[in-house]
Amino acid sequence: MPSFTKKEQIVILILVILVIGVIGFNLLMDREEDIVYEASTNLDNSNLENEIETKEEDLQVDLADIVIHISGAVNNPGIFTLEAESRVNDAVEIAGGLTQEADINKVNLAKKIVDEEKIHIYKIGEEEIINNESDQNTQTHEGNPADDSSKININTADNASLESLPGIGKVKANNIIEYRAKTKFIKIEDIMNVDGIGEKTFENIKNKLTI
């Protein structure tokens, strides 16, 4: 068995340490490359998931759009598509804003609107003309019945619109809204099913109602 001097033993030990160090360094570098690769892969997957989620959100927004019809005292009346949870003010803006003839006191700009809703913006003095029975009779005899767009839709009208009807105060307006929340009006005569509204009240308001 060969024998080494003390100096030779020290040299051999140093060489062994260097070899072990080189091997360890190479293993460490390989591990770091694996970590970088995994991190890059995870980042790519995360970006892909974010893109998918964004597309799904866009699709949900598109499906949630509503279509409304706005008429009366606006610059560009017509049918428009709005986002869900929109308000009357949003409909007015997309229709070009109110005209100078609009009666702002009869418009609830903060009211939420729903799909297929009809919104009519009254002109100043328009209700007084509609409520004038002699004018209505004259129009009927001449073959020009009152425009349905000026009538109040009892399935969608807000409290202020309902309270504008003869004999319909705050309590009856609330009763109408509570009733339709459970049962939709099929015909205007169904309003007589609401508490406080009988045949006499119906006769006074039937020409001003629509569904």
Residue, then its C-alpha position, 0 to 999 in steps of 0.5 A: m500500500p503506497s504511503f504519502t508524505k504529509k504534504e502529499q496528503i494535504v494536496i490530495l485533500i485539497l483536490v478532493i475538496l475542489v472536485i466536491g465543490v465543482i460537483g456541488f456548484n454544477l448541481l446548484m446551477d441545474r437546480e436554479e435553472d429548474i426553478v427559473y423554468e418552473a417560475s416562468t411556466n407558472l407566470d405564463n399559466s397565470n397570464l393565460e388564466n387572467e386572459i380567460e377570466t377577462k374574456e368571461e367577464d366581458l361575455q357576462v357584461d355583454l349578456a347583461d346588456i338591456v335594451i330600452h325605448i326612450s321617447g318624448a322630450v329628448n334630442n334623439p328618441g329611439i331604441f338603445t342598448l345600455e348596461a344593466e343597472s343603468r338609470v334613467n339619466d343614462a338613457v337620457e344621455i345616450a338619447g342626446g340629452l333633454t330638450q328645452e321643452a322637457d319638464i324636469n320636474k316629472v323626470n326621475l333621473a335616478k330611477k333604475i331601468v330594466d330590459e324592454e322598458k319604455i321611458h317617456i320624457y314629458k314636455i312642459g304642460e303635456e300632462e295637462i293637455i292629456n288630462n283635458e277630457s275635451d281635448q281627448n274627445t276632440q282628438t278621438h272624433e277626428g280619428n287621432p287617438a292619444d298617443d300610447s307613448s304618453k300613457i303610464n305603463i302600470n308595470t314599469a312606472d315609478n311612484a311619481s308617475l303613478e301619483s300623477l294619475p287622478g285619485i292615485g296618491k302615495v298609498k295607492a301608488n305603493n299598493i300598485i308597485e307591491y302588487r306588480a312585484k308579485t303579479k304582473f298586470i296582463k291588462i289595464e283592468d287588472i289594476m282593480n285587483v289592487d287594494g283601494i282601486g275600484e271601478k270608479t277610480f279605474e274609470n277616471i284613469k283607464n284612458k291614461l293607462t297602458i301595459 
